[in-house]
Amino acid sequence: MMKRAFVLLTVIIALLCPTTVVFAQRARRPAGTVSLPYNISDSQGNQWTIYQNAMLQQRGNMPIFSQGAMLMVNGDQINSNTNRATRDDKTGELVFDGFNINGVNVTRRVLVRPDAGYVRYIDVFKNLQPQAQSLNVQLQTRVNFGVINTQNLADPSNAENSLAWIAQTQANRAAIVISAGKGTKHAMTFMQQNDQNLGQADLPLTLPPSKEVAVMTVYATAASIDAGTQFVTSLKDNDLLKDCSIEIRREIVNFNTTESFVGDREILRGTSNDVIELRGGNPNGALDQLHGTLKDPSFTVHTFYGDVTLPADHVVGMISIGQFRPRQLMVTSDGQVFGGQLAKATVTLELFNGQTADVPLAQIARFGYRKRPNEPENTDLSALPVRPMVLLRSGDRIAIAAPDGPIAFLSRYGALSLPTRSISAVSFQSDENSVHTLYLTDGSHLSGLLQMQQLTVQLAGTGSATQPAATQPETSASQTVTIPIAAIARLQLTAMPGELDDQTPTLQLSNNDLLVGRIDGDLKVDTAFDTLNVPGSEVHTLNHARDAGSDVQILMWDQTRLSGSINAVEIPFKLVGGTTISAPVALIDAYTQPQPQASAAMKQQIQATVKDLAADDWKQREKAEAALVAMGTAVVPELKQLEPAQPPEAQERIEAVVRKLTDKKKSAGAAGGGDAPVLPQD
């Protein structure tokens, strides 16, 4: 009887509530998808429409954007036939994927912020190839009503970069396209096209093999150019990115997106108050926060290399990592990170009502100080000036005084003793090999092992007082600490050298080492007809001959080409930094000396001709200059050595010869040819 009554009640509910059945049927649609075009209105009365290829358009009474965010890659516009996009449940973004252009996968992530009145685009480019690719990314925007005035808003930290393009229309409203963040190194170039209603942003990109790079742009409207300028300058990068995943945020190249991160962890900062964020939180995932003023005058951290005391005015925040026995990362304003256990078990916070609370450290996820008056708006820790620093595998970044003595390094070329002034960095972990990599200031890099079990250095930086663990406190900021080599990820002494120019002599080896310098001494080459003594300073290129075993092919300064085997196991090689090493012949891939020295006979002829540049007869001077040009680019190194000792007119003519030969070499290189030098005359 009870069963029959239950069935009857179920039927009655189904008949009286048909919407319940319809709701259940609709719920079966694929979760996280939306139909296109997608329409949404913002707080300013604008209606934004997003189409199949993620292009945007405005509708309504005052639609300023006719077409926006039209993406082209290397001149090809992306297209899509699907009428659906995916919604990211965590960020609320519309995700358009499946675009593939010449081995590059493109994903467009679109977020409409109705409360703030703008649309944010993040275009992610993934290289599907095993080699690097170069892209030219273009984003076009077309506006309605006719453009009467435009302004490229300059970056206050770099006037050559533009933050945004603002276009005033005849409808008394302005279109805004934000294409770069303040202080970025990769700003897009925005230009107005011949069609006055069309603007285009360009950005060349280099995609590493199998890696991703992202570009962010923002679209909005304002009442005028001045109002648009105010909108752009008041918009904070952190507000733009607060609902963007950490993984994608780190891939964006045209905004400073990593300034608030230590590794993958975000540094908490307050706006007008200091903030403590507690562990646990609400069921929806939001963490409880306490606002007020942090009152601790300093923080002492117990580290495995000693106790470090940091003044509070040098600290920007703390991040607690670990679940069962948390470890604290203290971040300073000069980019240092100290990890360990805080000596004090509580953090003192003064609340708005004047009450002081001692918050247990075990309950704190992180805390952060408000922005200080003298603190720059963008504090990108990775962009701070490079100075001697030790980076630990645990995440610590410790400023040090550069070691005084030489550093012993065991390489394939023997044991090397290198002065610290010649070393840029030592990497102790690499994806390419299991040994250490030494980077020199001259651009060389070689693999091997640092011959020490621990590194003893002096702390420097923060103005902090430091003290050795388990000893009496001391206030010296130059405390000596000892760090095990196994705990170090990287030792950084100076800024890494830039890209080598085409005039730099290099030796590339088969183990991926690169040595910057020149062959030091003579080579004995066994050829098919004789053993030749080849001065290393006269070698232009040296390569292993293809399919010829250990044989090499040598190109001399005068275009003489010879093949044979080097009658030695190693060749002497002098680095630009001054160190001489022995390079194994079997490991040589290629040696290139763009400016080889001429032979002794040619040098004598050059010196005699240079004397005529100061002759009394102008015809003789003209003839000497023409003769030097005819000798070819091989005379350039010798001319540069002779120039300082010459009279003024001879110096001017030498400079003219060098310019002509340099321009000639560039033209010949572009055409795939070269000049043949004139041989010395008897």
C-alpha positions in Angstrom: 0.0 0.0 0.0 2.8 2.4 0.9 4.6 1.6 -2.3 1.5 2.3 -4.4 1.0 5.6 -2.7 4.7 6.6 -3.3 4.4 5.9 -7.0 1.1 7.9 -7.2 2.8 10.8 -5.5 5.7 10.7 -7.9 3.4 10.8 -10.9 1.4 13.7 -9.5 4.7 15.7 -8.9 5.9 15.0 -12.4 2.5 16.2 -13.9 2.3 19.3 -11.8 6.0 20.3 -12.3 6.9 19.8 -16.0 9.7 22.4 -15.8 11.5 20.0 -13.6 11.7 17.5 -16.4 12.8 20.1 -18.9 15.5 21.3 -16.6 16.9 17.8 -16.3 17.0 17.4 -20.0 18.8 20.7 -20.5 21.4 19.7 -17.9 22.5 16.9 -20.3 24.0 19.4 -22.7 27.8 19.3 -22.7 29.0 21.2 -19.6 31.1 24.4 -20.1 30.0 25.2 -23.6 28.3 28.3 -25.0 26.6 29.0 -28.3 28.0 31.6 -30.7 27.6 34.5 -31.3 27.9 35.2 -27.6 26.2 38.4 -26.3 26.8 40.1 -22.9 26.1 43.7 -21.7 28.4 45.6 -19.4 27.7 48.2 -16.7 28.2 51.1 -19.1 25.4 50.0 -21.4 27.6 48.4 -24.1 26.6 45.1 -25.7 29.6 43.0 -26.6 29.2 40.2 -29.2 31.9 37.5 -29.6 31.9 35.6 -32.9 33.2 32.2 -34.1 36.9 33.2 -34.6 36.7 35.1 -31.3 36.4 38.5 -33.1 34.4 41.0 -31.1 31.8 43.6 -32.1 29.6 46.1 -30.3 25.9 46.4 -30.7 23.3 48.8 -29.3 22.8 52.6 -29.4 26.5 53.5 -29.6 28.5 50.5 -31.1 32.0 51.9 -31.3 33.8 48.7 -32.3 32.8 47.4 -35.7 35.3 44.6 -35.6 38.0 44.0 -33.0 40.6 41.5 -32.0 40.9 40.2 -35.6 43.9 37.9 -35.2 46.4 37.2 -38.0 49.5 35.1 -37.8 52.2 35.7 -40.5 49.6 37.5 -42.5 47.0 34.6 -42.4 43.7 35.3 -40.6 42.5 32.5 -38.3 39.0 31.2 -39.1 36.6 28.7 -37.5 33.4 27.0 -38.6 32.2 25.9 -35.2 29.4 27.8 -33.5 30.4 26.8 -29.9 33.1 27.8 -27.5 34.1 26.4 -24.2 33.7 28.2 -20.9 36.5 27.8 -18.3 34.7 27.0 -15.1 37.5 28.4 -13.0 38.2 31.8 -14.7 34.9 32.4 -16.6 36.8 32.8 -19.9 35.5 31.7 -23.3 38.0 29.4 -24.8 38.4 29.1 -28.6 40.9 26.4 -29.7 41.6 24.2 -32.6 43.3 26.9 -34.7 46.4 25.6 -36.4 48.7 27.7 -38.6 51.9 26.2 -40.0 52.7 24.0 -37.0 51.5 26.6 -34.4 48.4 25.9 -32.3 46.5 29.0 -31.4 44.1 29.2 -28.4 42.1 32.4 -27.7 40.8 33.1 -24.2 38.2 35.8 -24.0 36.9 37.3 -20.7 34.2 40.0 -20.6 34.3 42.0 -17.4 30.8 43.7 -17.2 31.6 45.4 -13.9 34.8 47.1 -15.3 33.5 47.7 -18.8 36.3 45.9 -20.8 37.0 42.7 -22.7 40.3 40.9 -22.1 41.9 38.6 -24.7 44.8 36.2 -24.1 46.0 34.6 -27.3 48.2 31.5 -26.6 50.6 30.3 -29.3 52.0 26.8 -28.9 54.9 25.6 -31.1 54.2 22.0 -32.2 57.6 21.7 -33.9 60.9 20.5 -32.4 62.7 23.7 -33.6 62.1 27.3 -32.8 59.7 29.3 -35.0 59.3 33.0 -35.7 55.9 34.5 -35.9 54.5 37.9 -36.7 51.3 38.4 -34.7 48.8 41.1 -35.9 45.6 42.2 -34.2 43.3 44.5 -36.2 40.6 46.8 -34.9 38.0 48.6 -37.0 35.7 51.3 -35.4 32.4 52.9 -36.5 31.4 56.5 -36.9 34.7 57.8 -38.3 37.9 58.5 -36.4 38.7 62.2 -35.9 41.8 61.9 -33.6 44.0 59.2 -32.2 46.7 58.9 -29.5 49.3 56.3 -28.9 49.7 56.4 -25.1 53.4 56.2 -24.3 54.8 54.0 -21.5 56.1 56.4 -18.8 59.0 54.1 -18.1 60.0 53.8 -21.8 58.8 56.5 -24.2 59.5 54.3 -27.2 56.8 51.8 -26.2 53.1 52.4 -26.5 50.7 51.1 -23.9 47.4 51.7 -25.8 45.8 53.1 -28.9 42.9 55.5 -28.2 40.8 56.6 -31.1 38.2 59.5 -30.8 35.2 59.0 -33.1 32.5 61.4 -34.4 30.1 59.7 -32.0 31.7 61.5 -29.1 33.2 58.3 -27.7 36.6 56.8 -28.0 37.8 53.2 -28.7 40.6 51.9 -26.4 42.9 49.0 -27.3 45.5 48.2 -24.6 48.4 46.3 -26.1 51.2 46.4 -23.5 51.9 46.8 -19.8 54.1 49.3 -18.1 57.8 48.5 -18.2 57.4 45.5 -20.6 60.3 44.6 -22.9 58.0 43.3 -25.6 55.5 46.0 -26.4 53.3 45.7 -29.5 53.7 48.4 -32.2 50.3 50.0 -33.0 49.8 51.9 -36.2 46.8 53.4 -37.9 46.2 52.1 -41.4 45.4 54.1 -44.5 41.8 53.4 -43.7 41.4 55.9 -40.9 39.0 53.6 -39.1 41.4 50.7 -38.9 44.2 50.2 -36.4 46.7 47.3 -36.3 49.0 46.1 -33.5 52.1 44.0 -34.5 54.4 41.9 -32.4 57.2 39.6 -33.6 57.5 36.5 -31.5 60.0 33.7 -31.3 58.5 30.4 -30.1 61.0 28.0 -28.4 60.6 24.3 -29.5 57.4 22.8 -28.1 56.8 25.8 -25.9 53.9 28.3 -25.4 53.9 32.1 -25.6 50.9 34.3 -24.9 49.9 37.8 -25.8 47.2 39.9 -23.9 45.1 42.8 -25.2 42.2 44.7 -23.7 39.3 46.4 -25.5 37.2 49.2 -23.9 35.5 52.5 -24.7 35.5 55.9 -23.0 33.9 59.3 -23.4 37.0 61.0 -24.8 40.8 60.5 -25.3 41.4 62.1 -21.9 39.0 59.7 -20.2 40.5 56.8 -22.1 44.0 57.9 -20.9 42.7 58.0 -17.4 41.2 54.5 -17.8 44.4 53.0 -19.1 46.7 54.6 -16.4 44.4 53.6 -13.6 44.1 50.0 -14.7 46.4 47.8 -12.7 48.0 44.7 -14.2 47.2 42.6 -11.2 43.5 43.5 -11.6 43.6 42.5 -15.2 45.1 39.1 -14.3 43.6 38.3 -11.0 41.4 35.6 -12.5 44.0 34.3 -14.9 45.7 31.0 -14.2 49.3 31.1 -13.0 50.4 28.9 -15.9 49.0 31.2 -18.6 50.0 34.3 -16.7 53.7 33.3 -16.8 53.5 32.8 -20.6 52.3 36.4 -21.4 55.2 38.4 -22.9 53.8 41.9 -23.4 52.8 42.6 -19.8 54.9 42.2 -16.6 53.0 39.3 -15.2 55.5 37.6 -12.9 56.3 40.6 -10.6 54.1 39.1 -7.8 55.5 35.6 -8.0 58.2 33.6 -6.4 58.3 30.5 -8.6 54.7 29.4 -9.0 53.6 31.1 -5.8 52.0 34.5 -5.7 53.2 37.2 -3.3 50.2 38.7 -1.3 50.3 42.5 -1.3 47.8 44.9 0.3 46.5 48.1 -1.3 46.0 50.5 1.6 46.6 48.0 4.4 48.8 45.0 5.3 47.1 41.6 4.8 47.3 38.2 6.5 45.7 35.3 4.7 44.7 32.3 6.8 44.8 28.6 6.0 41.5 26.7 5.5 38.7 29.2 4.7 35.2 28.9 3.4 33.8 25.9 1.6 33.8 27.7 -1.7 37.6 27.9 -1.6 38.0 31.6 -0.6 40.5 32.1 2.2 39.9 34.3 5.2 41.9 37.5 5.3 42.8 39.9 8.1 43.5 43.6 7.2 45.4 46.1 9.3 49.0 47.0 10.1 51.8 44.4 10.7 53.6 45.4 13.9 56.7 43.1 14.1 59.8 45.2 13.7 61.9 42.4 12.3 61.7 38.7 11.4 64.4 36.1 12.2 64.5 33.0 10.0 66.2 29.8 11.0 67.8 28.5 7.8 70.1 25.5 7.2 73.0 28.0 6.4 72.4 30.2 9.5 69.9 32.5 11.2 69.0 35.6 9.1 67.2 38.6 10.7 65.3 40.8 8.3 64.1 44.3 9.2 60.3 44.6 8.5 60.8 47.6 6.2 62.8 45.4 3.8 60.2 42.6 3.7 57.3 42.7 1.2 55.7 39.4 2.1 55.8 35.8 3.4 54.6 32.6 1.8 54.1 29.4 3.9 54.7 26.2 2.0 54.2 22.6 3.1 51.2 21.0 4.8 52.4 19.1 7.9 55.5 21.2 8.9 55.2 24.5 7.0 58.3 26.3 5.8 58.3 30.1 5.4 59.6 32.0 2.4 60.5 35.6 3.3 60.6 37.9 0.3 62.5 41.2 0.4 62.1 44.4 -1.6 65.4 43.8 -3.4 64.5 40.4 -4.7 65.9 38.1 -2.1 64.1 35.1 -0.7 65.0 33.4 2.5 63.4 30.0 3.4 63.2 28.4 6.8 61.4 28.5 10.1 60.4 31.8 11.6 61.8 32.1 15.1 58.6 33.8 16.4 55.5 31.5 16.5 53.1 34.4 15.9 52.7 37.4 13.7 51.4 40.6 15.3 48.6 42.6 13.5 46.9 45.8 14.6 43.3 45.8 13.5 41.2 48.8 12.5 39.7 49.1 15.9 43.1 49.4 17.5 43.0 45.8 18.9 46.2 43.8 18.5 46.1 40.2 17.5 48.9 37.7 17.6 48.0 35.3 14.8 49.6 31.8 15.1 52.1 31.1 12.4 50.6 27.6 11.9 47.3 29.2 10.7 48.9 31.7 8.2 49.1 30.8 4.5 50.8 34.0 3.6 51.0 37.7 4.6 52.0 40.8 2.7 52.7 44.5 3.3 50.9 47.3 1.6 52.7 49.2 -1.2 55.2 51.6 0.3 55.3 55.3 -0.8 58.7 55.0 -2.4 58.0 51.6 -4.0 57.7 51.4 -7.8 54.3 50.4 -9.2 55.8 47.4 -11.0 58.3 45.4 -8.9 59.4 42.6 -11.2 61.9 40.6 -9.1 63.3 39.1 -12.3 64.0 42.6 -13.7 66.1 43.8 -10.8 69.7 44.7 -11.5 71.8 41.5 -11.6 74.3 41.2 -8.7 76.1 38.2 -7.1 73.5 35.8 -5.9 73.0 32.2 -5.0 69.8 30.5 -6.1 69.0 27.4 -4.1 66.9 24.4 -5.2 64.5 25.2 -2.3 63.6 28.6 -3.9 65.9 30.8 -1.8 67.6 33.7 -3.5 70.5 35.0 -1.5 72.6 38.1 -2.3 76.3 37.6 -1.7 79.6 39.3 -2.0 81.5 37.9 -5.0 84.1 35.3 -4.0 87.6 36.6 -3.9 89.7 33.6 -5.0 89.7 31.7 -8.3 87.1 29.0 -8.9 88.3 25.5 -9.8 86.3 23.8 -12.5 87.0 20.3 -13.9 86.1 20.2 -17.6 86.7 18.1 -20.6 89.8 20.3 -21.3 91.3 19.6 -17.9 91.2 21.3 -14.5 90.7 25.1 -14.9 91.3 27.8 -12.4 89.2 30.8 -13.4 89.1 34.2 -11.7 85.6 35.1 -10.6 85.7 38.3 -12.7 85.6 36.1 -15.8 82.6 34.0 -14.7 79.1 35.1 -15.3 77.2 32.1 -13.8 77.4 28.5 -12.9 74.3 26.3 -13.4 74.1 23.2 -11.2 70.9 21.8 -12.8 70.1 21.4 -16.5 67.6 19.6 -18.7 70.4 18.9 -21.2 73.0 17.2 -19.1 73.6 15.9 -15.6 76.8 18.0 -14.9 77.4 21.7 -14.2 77.5 24.4 -16.8 79.9 27.3 -16.6 79.0 30.6 -18.3 81.8 33.1 -18.8 81.6 36.8 -19.3 83.0 36.5 -22.9 80.1 34.4 -24.0 81.7 31.0 -23.6 79.9 28.1 -21.9 81.3 24.7 -21.1 80.2 21.7 -19.1 82.0 20.0 -16.2 82.1 19.9 -12.4 82.8 22.6 -9.8 85.6 21.2 -7.7 84.1 21.8 -4.3 81.6 20.2 -1.9 80.4 23.5 -0.4 80.4 27.2 -1.2 81.6 29.6 1.5 80.4 33.2 0.8 79.5 36.4 2.6 75.9 37.6 2.7 75.2 41.1 1.3 72.1 43.2 0.4 68.9 43.9 2.4 70.6 45.8 5.2 69.6 42.9 7.4 71.4 41.8 10.5 72.5 38.2 10.3 73.7 35.7 12.8 75.1 32.2 12.7 72.7 29.5 13.9 73.2 28.3 17.6 75.6 31.1 18.4 75.5 34.6 20.0 73.8 37.3 17.8 75.9 39.5 15.7 74.9 42.6 13.7 77.3 42.3 10.8 75.7 42.3 7.4 78.7 40.5 6.0 78.2 37.2 7.8 80.0 34.2 6.3 77.8 31.2 5.5 78.5 27.8 4.0 76.1 26.3 1.6 76.4 22.7 0.2 76.8 22.5 -3.5 74.1 19.9 -3.7 71.6 22.6 -2.4 72.5 25.2 -5.1 70.6 25.5 -8.4 72.6 28.5 -9.7 75.4 30.8 -8.8 75.0 34.1 -10.5 77.9 36.6 -10.4 77.2 39.0 -13.3 74.6 39.6 -16.0 74.7 37.1 -18.7 76.4 38.3 -21.9 74.2 39.3 -24.9 74.1 37.6 -28.2 77.5 37.3 -30.0 77.9 39.5 -33.0 79.0 38.2 -36.4 82.6 39.4 -35.8 83.2 37.2 -32.7 85.6 34.2 -33.2 84.0 31.0 -31.8 84.8 27.3 -31.5 81.8 25.0 -31.4 82.3 21.5 -30.0 80.3 18.4 -30.4 79.4 18.3 -26.7 77.5 21.6 -27.1 80.3 23.6 -25.5 80.9 27.0 -27.0 84.3 28.7 -26.6 84.8 32.3 -27.6 88.4 33.1 -28.6 91.0 32.2 -31.1 93.5 29.4 -32.0 96.7 30.2 -30.1 99.7 28.9 -32.0 100.5 27.0 -35.1 98.8 23.8 -36.5 100.6 21.0 -38.2 98.3 19.7 -40.9 99.1 16.4 -42.7 97.9 16.8 -46.3 98.0 14.4 -49.2 101.2 16.0 -50.5 103.1 17.3 -47.4 102.9 18.3 -43.7 102.1 22.1 -43.6 102.7 24.5 -40.7 99.5 26.6 -40.5 99.6 29.7 -38.3 96.4 29.6 -36.2 96.0 33.4 -36.4 95.6 33.1 -40.2 92.8 30.5 -40.1 89.4 31.8 -41.2 87.3 28.6 -40.7 88.1 25.0 -39.6 85.5 22.2 -39.9 85.5 18.5 -39.9 85.3 17.3 -43.5 82.1 15.5 -44.3 82.4 11.7 -44.4 86.1 11.9 -43.9 86.6 10.6 -40.4 89.0 12.8 -38.4 90.1 14.9 -41.4 89.5 18.7 -41.3 89.0 21.3 -43.9 90.7 24.7 -43.3 89.9 28.0 -45.1 92.7 30.6 -44.7 92.6 34.4 -44.7 93.4 34.6 -48.4 90.7 32.0 -49.4 93.3 29.2 -49.6 91.4 25.9 -48.8 93.2 22.7 -47.7 92.2 19.4 -46.2 94.0 16.9 -44.1 94.4 15.8 -40.5 95.8 17.8 -37.6 99.0 16.3 -36.3 98.0 16.6 -32.7 95.3 15.4 -30.2 94.6 18.9 -28.9 95.0 22.4 -30.2 95.7 25.4 -28.0 92.8 27.8 -27.7 92.9 31.2 -26.0 89.6 32.6 -24.7 88.7 36.2 -24.9 88.8 36.3 -21.1 92.5 35.4 -21.2 92.4 31.7 -20.2 94.2 29.2 -22.5 92.7 25.7 -22.8 93.5 22.6 -24.8 90.6 21.8 -27.1 90.4 18.1 -28.3 90.5 17.9 -32.1 88.0 15.0 -32.0 85.4 17.3 -30.4 85.7 20.2 -32.8 82.6 20.9 -34.9 83.4 24.3 -36.3 85.8 27.1 -35.7 85.1 30.6 -37.2 87.4 33.6 -37.1 85.6 36.4 -39.0 88.8 38.6 -38.9 91.8 36.4 -39.4 95.2 38.0 -39.5 97.1 38.3 -42.8 100.4 36.6 -43.4 103.7 38.2 -42.4 104.4 39.2 -46.1 101.0 40.8 -46.5 101.4 42.7 -43.2 104.6 44.2 -44.5 102.8 45.3 -47.7 100.0 46.8 -45.7 102.4 48.7 -43.5 104.2 50.1 -46.5 100.9 51.1 -48.2 99.7 52.8 -45.0 102.8 55.0 -45.0 101.7 56.4 -48.4 98.4 57.5 -46.8 100.4 60.4 -45.3 102.4 61.2 -48.5 102.8 64.8 -49.7 101.4 64.0 -53.1 97.6 63.7 -52.9 97.6 61.3 -55.9 99.9 59.0 -54.0 97.5 59.1 -51.0 94.5 58.3 -53.2 96.4 55.4 -54.8 97.3 54.0 -51.4 93.7 54.1 -50.2 92.5 52.4 -53.4 95.2 49.7 -53.0 94.1 49.0 -49.4 90.5 48.6 -50.5 91.6 46.2 -53.3 93.4 44.0 -50.8 90.1 42.9 -49.3 88.6 42.5 -45.8 91.6 40.6 -44.5 93.5 43.9 -44.1 91.0 45.3 -41.6 92.5 43.8 -38.3 96.0 45.1 -39.3 94.6 48.5 -40.2 92.9 48.8 -36.9 96.2 48.1 -35.1 98.1 50.6 -37.2 95.6 53.4 -37.1 96.4 54.9 -33.6 100.0 55.6 -34.6 99.2 57.4 -37.9 98.8 61.2 -38.5 95.2 62.6 -38.6 94.7 62.4 -42.4 96.0 58.9 -42.6 93.6 57.9 -39.7 90.7 59.4 -41.6 91.6 57.4 -44.8 92.0 54.2 -42.8 88.5 54.7 -41.3 87.2 55.2 -44.8 88.9 52.0 -46.0 87.4 50.0 -43.1 83.9 51.4 -43.8 84.1 50.5 -47.5 85.4 47.0 -46.7 82.8 46.4 -44.0 80.0 47.5 -46.3 81.4 45.4 -49.1 81.5 42.4 -46.8 77.9 42.9 -45.7 76.8 43.2 -49.4 78.8 40.1 -50.3 77.3 38.2 -47.4 73.8 39.1 -48.4 74.5 38.0 -52.0 76.1 34.8 -50.8 79.6 35.7 -52.1 82.8 37.1 -50.8 85.8 39.2 -51.9 89.1 37.6 -52.9 92.0 39.4 -51.2 95.0 40.6 -53.3 98.0 38.5 -52.6 101.3 40.2 -51.5 103.5 41.4 -54.4 107.1 40.4 -54.6 
